[in-house]
Amino acid sequence: MNNLQRFAAKAKFFRLLCSAFLLFAGNVSSQDLGNGFYRVTNKWLGDGKALDVINDGTNDKLQMADTTGASGQSWKLTPAGDGYYRLTTKWLAEDRSLNVVNDGTNSKVNLARSENVTGQFWKITPVGGGFYRLTTKWLGEERSLDVVNDSQKNKLQLAETAEITGQYWKISPASASAGAMGSIETRIHPTSEFKKMTFAGFTVNVNPDLIGRDVTNKALDLLSADLAKITKLLTPVQLGRLRKVPIWIQYKLNTESGMWYHESKEWLVANGYPPELEKSVEIADVNGYYDQREIQPFSVLHEFAHAYNDLYLSAMRDKLKAAFSNAVKSGKYDKVERTGSGIERAYALTNEKEYFAELTEAYFGKNDYYPFNREQLEKFDPSGYALMQSAWDQ
């Protein structure tokens, strides 16, 4: 190596060193890179919205969602060489990476199986004020990670690089507090500290941190209406059974689910929950329940369907398995319409339990995936319709 080559090499090393210092002097530290997880937020939308993986069974779609402690919002930045990084999540680990879809338009981003492809190697460039631009090795600095400026403001794309706040990203330790409810701390309280209420004969237990808050009051109004609606749909015997299933209301615990039925005491204990939540419905994100109510008007019934299936329908396991197997083999649920999202793989294909709960929504009211209602279900999936009749019309 001659003197000119040595000088060039030293200059290149100095530039890389300066870039690394500038990148991580703000929100993250270079020595912590790779040793922790980070939340990725946006200057346009603020800290209340974070880069998130949608929990829909396929688990490959991205969105800007309310900031929580969810592992699908905790990103790991792993050096990939030449100043680029691979972005993976705590939830799905290093097997899935932030990726640009190679479809000709090259504007879609998703979470894809990790491969040695340049569409998964990201350059993180400071733009000032503690924010950064994210570009890929594949498409270069002319295309940047961007939030689509539409009415929803939650979709991601790779767009032509511009000086706009939707392309300015903040990288913060995932443990940093954030969220639409300000300084409220979310934690798991002993069940004895929850405030017990009754709506339409159902027992509702509210996290003490949420009492008196506006979003809680709005959510409780909706829950009261949803439970009253359920009382008009089910028989007295069915209602008597489901009223034994309590509801617990939280605010954005470290979970990928906005609402769920807790079937297993072992899972609760392993994840730090009180075992008393076994065989109960939990609204784990009161804000999400309120926000999603318009497109998922029967989400509460969905969770109670899980409870009913678990507690009272053991004799129908073979019939459920057969109907689900028929639905999978038919392929008809592979591409269906979803309210507000276009064509997607039906959530009913996740497993037998979700198939039962999704069809229950359509059978009694309105699902957010096609078939949306009872009439459509009967024509679209006769086996599933017969399953609903056997389960509920008795």
JOHU-V736409 format. One record per backbone hydrogen bond with DSSP energy under -1.0 kcal/mol. NH is the residue of the N-H (numbers start at 1). CO is the residue of the C=O. E is the energy in kcal/mol with one decimal. If there is no record, write none. Layout:
[[NH,CO,E] [NH,CO,E]]
This chain:
[[6,2,-2.4] [7,3,-2.4] [8,4,-2.3] [9,5,-2.6] [10,6,-2.5] [11,7,-2.5] [12,8,-2.5] [13,9,-2.4] [14,10,-2.5] [15,11,-2.3] [16,12,-2.3] [17,13,-2.5] [18,14,-2.5] [19,15,-2.5] [20,16,-2.4] [21,17,-2.1] [22,18,-2.8] [23,19,-2.4] [24,20,-2.0] [32,29,-1.1] [35,32,-2.6] [38,75,-3.0] [39,172,-3.7] [41,170,-2.3] [43,168,-2.7] [44,165,-1.3] [46,42,-2.3] [49,46,-1.3] [50,65,-2.9] [51,40,-2.9] [52,63,-2.7] [54,61,-2.5] [56,54,-1.4] [63,52,-2.1] [64,154,-1.9] [65,50,-2.3] [67,48,-2.3] [73,70,-1.7] [75,38,-3.4] [76,88,-3.3] [78,86,-2.7] [80,84,-3.2] [84,81,-1.7] [85,122,-2.5] [86,78,-2.9] [88,76,-2.0] [90,74,-2.4] [91,71,-1.6] [93,89,-1.4] [96,93,-1.3] [97,112,-3.2] [98,87,-2.6] [99,110,-2.6] [101,108,-2.7] [103,101,-1.5] [110,99,-2.3] [111,60,-2.5] [112,97,-2.4] [114,95,-2.8] [117,115,-1.8] [120,117,-1.8] [121,118,-1.1] [122,85,-3.2] [123,135,-3.4] [125,133,-2.6] [127,131,-2.6] [131,128,-1.2] [132,169,-2.5] [133,125,-3.1] [135,123,-2.1] [137,121,-2.4] [138,118,-1.4] [140,136,-1.6] [143,140,-1.2] [144,159,-3.0] [145,134,-2.6] [146,157,-2.8] [148,155,-2.5] [150,148,-1.6] [157,146,-2.1] [158,107,-2.9] [159,144,-2.5] [161,142,-2.8] [164,162,-1.8] [167,164,-1.8] [168,165,-1.3] [169,132,-3.3] [170,41,-2.6] [172,39,-2.5] [174,37,-2.4] [176,173,-2.3] [182,179,-1.6] [184,181,-1.1] [193,190,-2.1] [194,191,-1.1] [195,206,-2.4] [197,204,-3.3] [199,202,-2.3] [202,199,-2.7] [204,197,-2.8] [205,247,-3.2] [206,195,-2.6] [207,249,-2.2] [210,207,-2.1] [213,210,-2.0] [217,213,-2.4] [218,214,-2.3] [219,215,-2.2] [220,216,-2.8] [221,217,-1.9] [222,218,-1.9] [223,219,-2.8] [224,220,-2.6] [225,221,-1.8] [226,222,-2.7] [227,223,-2.7] [228,224,-2.1] [229,225,-2.0] [230,226,-1.9] [231,227,-1.7] [233,230,-1.2] [234,230,-1.8] [239,235,-2.8] [240,236,-2.4] [241,237,-1.7] [242,238,-2.4] [243,239,-2.4] [244,241,-1.2] [245,242,-1.8] [247,203,-2.3] [248,281,-2.6] [249,205,-3.1] [250,283,-3.3] [253,284,-1.2] [255,253,-2.3] [260,282,-2.3] [262,280,-3.0] [268,264,-1.5] [269,265,-2.4] [270,266,-2.3] [271,267,-1.6] [272,269,-1.4] [273,268,-3.0] [277,274,-1.9] [278,275,-1.8] [279,262,-2.7] [281,246,-2.6] [282,260,-3.3] [283,248,-3.1] [284,282,-1.1] [285,258,-1.7] [286,250,-1.3] [289,285,-2.4] [290,286,-1.8] [291,287,-2.5] [292,288,-2.7] [296,292,-1.9] [299,296,-1.4] [302,298,-1.9] [303,299,-1.6] [304,300,-2.1] [305,301,-2.1] [306,302,-1.4] [307,303,-1.8] [308,304,-2.7] [309,305,-2.6] [310,306,-2.4] [311,307,-2.7] [312,308,-2.4] [316,313,-1.8] [317,314,-1.3] [320,316,-2.6] [321,317,-2.7] [322,318,-2.2] [323,319,-2.2] [324,320,-2.6] [325,321,-2.4] [326,322,-2.1] [327,323,-2.0] [328,324,-2.4] [329,325,-2.5] [330,326,-1.9] [334,331,-1.4] [336,344,-3.4] [338,342,-2.8] [339,368,-2.8] [341,338,-2.2] [342,338,-1.2] [344,336,-3.1] [346,333,-2.6] [349,346,-1.6] [350,347,-2.0] [355,351,-2.2] [356,352,-2.1] [357,353,-2.2] [358,354,-2.9] [359,355,-2.2] [360,356,-1.7] [361,357,-1.6] [362,358,-1.7] [363,359,-2.6] [364,360,-2.1] [365,361,-2.3] [367,372,-2.2] [370,337,-2.4] [377,373,-2.3] [378,374,-2.4] [379,375,-1.3] [380,376,-2.8] [381,377,-2.8] [385,381,-2.5] [386,382,-2.4] [387,383,-1.8] [388,384,-2.0] [389,385,-2.1] [390,386,-2.2] [391,387,-2.2] [392,388,-2.8] [393,389,-1.7] [394,392,-1.4]]
